Amino acid sequence: MSLMDPADCLRSLTAEALARAHPDRPLFPVSLRLMAVANALVMLGLLPEPQAEAILAEHRLALEGKGLGNGWGVAKGELTVRPGAHEYWAARAAGPAALGDVPLSVAAAGVRCPASVAEVCFGWVRLTSAGLQLSFHATAPYRGSDQADPQAPMQQAMSEISVTDDSGHCYDWNAELAGWGRSGDRQEWHGRALAAAGPAGRPAWLELTPTAAGRPARVVLPSPAQVPVGTSDPPWPTAAECYLAALAPITTYSISDSITESTAGPGDTAEIVAAVADSLMAVGALPGTSTLLSDFPASGPGWHTVLAHRWGRRAHRRAPGFRAGEHRGLAVRLPLEHATAVIESVSARGELVSIRLYGHPWVHGEYWPMITPCFQVHATDDAGGEHKGMPGNWQGSPTHEGSGSFWFWPPVEAARKNIRVTVSTLWEAAWAQIELPR
């Protein structure tokens, strides 16, 4: 069978969808199908993003021409690969030369600093070529009225905490708020404090001093951990198989606003996965002999997936406050050829073991099926047990540098002393042997 051109493949799907489009048929699942195929072709480097966007834009205009532009599937920002794989290949082509957030040193702080507006706890300190980053979590009594600007209290708090290094340089801080909320009679903030690099270059340590009250605390910035690293094969032989395996587990998806809701059920999501698989086979990216086609992963997330997330939420709630002894800064750069990945740190709190990973290019889709599986994580413990890295919080940037946590499931027994962490992209994988901070 002759192979299809990827652009012609996507156009054939939009033509079929336009022919079947009717006011009595929901557009939403069909639009998800087109977006899923377009996103897969772009993410895998088979179709340039501008060309995919142009084909979807033509289809959107054609639907509007038939009077079908008011429902889910065309009117709410559908029919685009944004965010999805948006700018992934541009970021990958740019490479690591201009990256400013690559961790050069990571240290667990666990330092509490009282300020007039809140008590601030600094968790991690990261040194990058652009400067310093301190993650923080702050709490204060809730006084009965919401903040007009939740950012303002943290800017005030940072102004009451001085940070100096071993050269005597005092840093000017800016709080970057990631979230704010209330819990009972308390209000909480979390985010990171940023400062430009000092004139003396790489500092050996930082000293944090509350200007109002409290004693100074010193945090040593270690050199990157010297641990064994190496390369390995990704989970599946081809990038298309890796992509399809990441797309397949979802069995239902819904989107809603204050007025309407639309849902893609198990039948719809199966059609979406099948359309992506069929298109990847048509353009020659997915081999017909792939074992993924005959020995497919479970058709959807069953009770075991629900159990994993329930256990993870409970374990995080029961975990104690930040204790430096349970965390270890690493800054271990992995030997990947087409991506930049640094294992920033590892944490072990009982059976809850997690790592924090820096990566580039790292982009996120806002909703399924616009998946962008830039980095996936697995681990093998010293008894041979296999663990999947479950993604936690994530923070990105306009330069497509990202940093996020992964916790491991099944739980890692407290008797385990080290793990081999494997980080994979669609094309390659690398590993690091890490000692756990037990």
N, C-alpha and C positions, 0 to 999 in steps of 0.2 A: 504494500500500500504506500503510495507516495505521500510525503509529508506536506502539511499545510504551512503556509506562511503565518506567523503568529498574528499579524494584523488582520489577515483574511479570516483567520479563525474567529477572532473577536467580532469582526463585522458580520460573519455568518450568524453568530448568536444574537446580535442586536437586530438583524433583519428578521430572524425567526420570532424574537420577542415582540417586535413591532407588528408583525402580521397577526399575532395572537392577542394583542392588546385590545381590551374591550372594557367599557365602564362597569360591566358586571363581574369582571375578573380582577382580583387583587394584584396590584403592581408590585407590592413590596417584596414578596419572595423572588419574583423574576428579576427585579433590580438588584437584589442581593446576589443573585446568581451571576449576573453580568459583572458586578463589582468584584466578586470573588475571583472570577476568571481573569479579569483585567489586572487585579492586584497580584495574582500568582505570576502572570506573565511578566509584570514589571519587576516584582521582587526577585525573580529568578534570572533577570537580565535578558529575557527573551524578547521584550518589546520596550522601546524607549517610553518613558513616562509621558512626554508631550504627545506622542502619537496615540497612546491609550486614552489620554484625557480628551483628545480631539474626537476619537470615535465615540466615546461615551457622551460628549457634548452634542454631537450630531444626533444621537439617539434621543437625548433629552428634548431637543428641539422638535424632533419628529413626533414624540409623544404629545408635546404641547400643541403641535399642529392638529392632532386628532382630538384635542379637547380633554386630554388626560393629565393635565399638569397640576391638579389640585389635591391629589391624594398622596398617601405614603408611597414612596418608591420613586418620586421625582421632585416633590415640592419641599422636602426637608433636608436638602443637601445631599441626597443620594446621587448615584451615577457619577462617581469620581473615585480616584484612588487616593484622595486625601482624607485623613492623614495617612493611613495605611503605609504603603511603600514610598510615600512622598519624599523625594530627595535622598533616598537611601543610596542610590548608585553615585550620585554626585558627591555625597559624603565619603563613600568608599574610595572613589577615584582621587579625592583630595589627600587621602592618607593621613598619617599621624604627625606630619611635620609641624602644623600650626596648632596642635591641640594644647590647650592651656590647663585642663583639669586632670591630666594623668597623674595619679598619686605617686609621689616620690618617697614619702614617708607617712606612715599611719600610726597613731598612738591612741590607746584607750585612756581617756582622762578620768571620768567619773568625779569631776570637781563641781561642788555646789558653791554658788556665789549669791548671797542675798543682795537684792536691790530694793529700792523704795516701792517699785510697782509689782514685783514678783520675785520669787526665788528661782534662780536659773541654775539648771544642771547641765554642764557640758559633758557630752558623751565621747565623741571621737574628734581628734585633731588630725587634719590632713594637710600635708604640705604638697603644693603643686608648683609648676613653673610660674603660674600666674599669681601665687600668693598662698595665703592660709585660709582654711575652712574649719570652723568649729560647729559641729552639730549641737543643738541645744533643745532642751525641754524645760518649759517654765510653767509654774503654777502660782495662783494667787486666789484669795477668797473672792467669790462672786458677790458684787455689791448691788445687784438688782437692776442694772441697766446695761444693755449691750454697748460695746465699744463702737463709736462712729468710725474709727479707723483702728482695727486690731493691730496694725503694724506699729502704731505710735508707742504703745507701752514697751515693746521690745527695743525700739530705737532708744527709748529712755533708759531701759535696763542696761543696754550695751554701753551707753555713755557713762554709767556708774561702775564699770568694770574695766580696769586697766590691764593691758597685756603687753609684756615686755619680753625680749629675748636675751640671749647670753651676751649680745653685743651692746645691750642697753637701749636698743631701739624700742620705742613705744608705738604700737600699731593703732591706726584709726579703723574702727569697725563699722560695718553696715549690716543690719539684720535683714535677712531674706526669709520672710515668713512662708512656711509651707502649709500651715493649718492653724485654726483656732476653734475652740469649742468650749462647752460647759459640761461638767459632770457633777450633778448634785449642787453643793454649795461652793464648788471650785470652778475656776476657769483655767484653761490650759492653752499654751502655745507650743508649737514646735517648728523648727526650721534650721537655718544655719547662719552663722556670722561669718562675714567675708572680710578679708583685708588684703591689700596689695603687698607684694613681696618687699621685704626690708632691704636697705642699702647694703647690708653686709653679706648678702647671699643666704645660703642655707643655714638656718639656726640649729643649734644643738639642743636647745630646750626653750620652753616658754614658761613664763610665770604669770598666773592670773591672780589679780588682787581686787577684791571688792573695795571701792573707795569709801563706802559708808561704814562697814563693819566686817569682821571676819579676817582670817589670816591668809596670806598668799599661798598658792599651791603651784608646785612646779611639775611640768609635764615634759619628759624627755622624748625627743623625736629620733627614733632609731633609724639606722640604715635599713634598706629593704631586706627582708628575711631571706637567708640563703637556704632554700629548700630545693629538692630535686624537682625538675620540670621536664616535660617532653611532649611530643606530638602523638596523636592517635587518630583513628578513623572516626568520622562522624557516625551517628546512630544508623544511618541507612547508606547504601552505596552511592546514590545520586542525590543531588540537591532537591530535585523534584519529589523524591520519595520522602525526604526529611520534611519538606513543606506539607505534603499531603497528610503525613502522620500527625503533624501539629494541627492541621485544620479539622480533621475528621471527628474528634470526640464530641463536639457540640451537637445536641439533638433538638434543641428548641431555642429560639431567640425572639425577643419582642422589643419594640421601641414605642415610646409613648410621650405625649406632652400633656398639658392640662386639659386637653379636649378629647383627643383621640388616641387610640392604641392599635398597633398592628403586630401580628405575631407570625413567625415562621415556625411551624410545628415540625415533628419528626420527619414527616414525608417531605416537607419543603427543604429541610436541612440536608436530607439524604440526596435530594435532587441537586442541591448546591455542590456538595462534595463530589457527586458523580460528574457534574458538568466540569468541575476543575480537573478531575482525573482524566476525563475523556479528552479535554482540550490539551492537557500536557502530553497525552499519548499521541494526539493528532499532530503536534508540532515536533515530536521526537524526543521530548525531554524525559518522559516517563516510559521506561522499557516495559513492553508487554510481558516480559518474563519475570517482572518484579514479584518477589514473594509477598510484597505488601498487598497485591491484588488478590492473592489466594488465601493468605493468612493475615487478614486485616485485623488491626487492633479492635478492641471491643467497640461496638457500634455507638456507644455513648457512655458518659460518666455515670457509673452505677453507684451502689451504696458505698463502695470502697473510696471513691473520690469524695463523696460527702463526708465520710468518716475522717478522711485526712484533713479536710478543712475545719471540721468541728474540733478535732484534736489540736490543730494548730492554733485556733483562736483561744482555746482553753489554756494551752501551754503558754502562750504569750501573756494572757491575763494573769496567770499564776507566777510568772517569772518575777523575781525580785527586782528592785531598782538597780540602776546601772552599777555593777561591781566590777572594777577594773580587772580583778583577778580572773574573771570568767571570759575575758575578751583579750584578743591578741592582735595587734597591728602587724600586717605582713608586707603590703605593697609588692607582691610577687607578680612580675610581668610574665605572661604566658607566650610561648613561641608560636604565635599564629602569623600567617603570611599575609592574609587579606583583611585582617581586623586587628584592633588593639584591645587587649583585655588584661586587666590587672586585678588579682584577688586582693582586695584592700585589707580584709580582716576576717577573722574567724571567731565565733562565740560558741560557748558550750555551757548551757545552764540545765544540768540534769540531762534528760534525754533530748532536749531541744537544742539541736546544733544548727548553726546557720553561718553563712558567709555573706560578705558584701562584695559586689563585683562592680568594677568600673569597665565600661566598654565603649567602643566607637567602631563603626557607626551603629548607633542604637536608636531606632525609631519605634514608635508604638502606634498601632491602630486604636481608634477610640472604641470600636465595637466589632464583633465578629460579623462577617467573615474577613474583615480587613486585617488579617493577622500579619505580623512581621516578626517571625521567630528569629531575631537577631542572635540571641544567645540562649542556650539551654544548658542546664547544669545537672550532673549526676555525680554520685560519690560511691566509693567502695571502702568499707571500713576494714580494720586490720584482722577481722574474723571472716572476711569475704562477703559480708552482707552488702546488698545493693540498695541504694537510696536515691530517690528522685528529688531534685531541687525544685521546691514549690516557690514560685515568685511571690515576693512580698511587696513592700513599698518601693517606688521607683521615682527618680527625679531626672529629668532630661534638660537639654539646653538647645538653643537655636543652632548650635554647631554640631548637633547630633552626638554629643558626648552624654553618656548616661551613667547613673550609679544606682544600683538596686540590691535588695537583699534576697537571698534564697534560703529557705529552711528545708531540712531534709525529712523525707517520709519514705518508709516507716521510720519511727523514732530510732535514734542511735543510742544503743545501750550505754549506760554510764561507765561500764568497764572498758569501753573502747578508747584507745589512746591516740590513734591517728587515722586519717582518712586520705584516700587519693581522690581529689576533686577533678573531674573532667568537664571542661567548658567547650561546647561545640557550637558551630554555626551551621548553615546549610551545606557548607563546602569542606569544612575542616574541623579539627578538634585538637585540644592540648590539655595536659594534666599537670597537677602539682601535688606532691606528697606533703601533707600538712599535719603537724602535731597539734592535738587538741589541748586547749587550756584547761585541763582538768584540775 
